[in-house]
Amino acid sequence: MDTASWPSSAGQHLMESDKTPERQAADWFIALREEPDDVSLATRFEHWLMASSAHAAAWKEMGETARLLGAVSQHAATLPLPTLKGGRRRAAAHFVGRHYGKAAMAMAASVAGLILAGPAMVTRMEADHVTGSGEVKSVQLSDGSNIELGPDSAVAIDYRAGQRTVRLLAGRAMFEVRHDPHRVFRVAAGDVSTRVLGTGFEVRKIKRGATVAVLHGRVAVDSQTGNALLQAGDWVSVDGTEGITHGHQISQLTGSWSRRSIILQNRTIEDAIDELRPWFNGRIILADRDLRQRTVTGVYDARRPAHSLSLMVSPYGGTVQQITPWLLIVTRQW
């Protein structure tokens, strides 16, 4: 790492940046881990740490995060601290801790990197409407149709003569479409196109394709791997590598998130966590492999992700620890 880009005692780069203290602490965590013997870097860190109580609190949170991640690994290794003066060195040692597993350190650095990067970014220049974590937005279209845009989602609208197209760039959306015999309504999610035949339905964009579920009415789904005609209660998952999977459910389950509820029926905890992620402004780490395939059924409040997650895992001895406002870790009680 070229430490010349890190802040100097004159207060360059991070110390004067518009990043929050928590993100600055993550920057320092990575820098000190990669350059533990750099005295100049240590001095600059000392100036930053002592500059305000907010910096000290953020550094303590970063240390607590690393400590918990370190507890996941049973192989301890020493993290050298930079050379600081007397009591200041002891204060820094108190914040960051001295022993972490190598694997845990890699995990902690990954978490810090995710914090710096923030949520996965869509091409916002393309989007007409965007939502953040935990946000649901109602979008009224010019033809009277309506989009209920789910959390961490984005759409682009393309209305022109003879066609109505909505591109789902990220996340999920519920559609209530006003019928127009002269203009077809389509929803494009990657290579998956949903043609509306007058209906209410949900589309989700996934890594290699999309899922479509119908609340009422009918839709036609077209993709490179196959086609499907869906009615109320039908759903289809289109994966670019695995093809099309069909299913049927109680139609009222479709788009339950738009009512701020997560309704699960015999779903794995791993899947349940995926349902919760858009509602939590941070990261959720499932640190116990045995919990992943355990199943859960129930109705949960999407607006309280930590509480709902605790209800899901507690029957299996699972526990949820909120380390910072932006990190939940799921483990089991030993």
Salt bridges, closest charged atoms under 4 A:
ASP27 OD2 - LYS19 NZ 3.04
GLU34 OE2 - ARG33 NH2 3.76
GLU46 OE2 - ARG88 NH1 2.48
GLU126 OE1 - ARG167 NH1 3.06
ASP143 OD2 - ARG164 NH1 2.38
ASP158 OD2 - ARG160 NH2 2.87
GLU176 OE2 - HIS216 NE2 2.97
ASP180 OD2 - ARG183 NE 3.42
GLU202 OE2 - ARG204 NE 2.66
ASP234 OD1 - HIS248 ND1 2.84
ASP239 OD1 - ARG208 NE 3.36
ASP271 OD2 - ARG267 NE 3.83
ASP274 OD1 - ARG277 NE 3.08
GLU275 OE1 - ARG172 NH1 3.48
GLU275 OE2 - ARG204 NH1 2.75
GLU275 OE2 - ARG267 NH2 3.59
ASP288 OD2 - ARG332 NE 3.09
ASP290 OD2 - ARG332 NH2 2.84
ASP301 OD1 - ARG303 NE 3.12
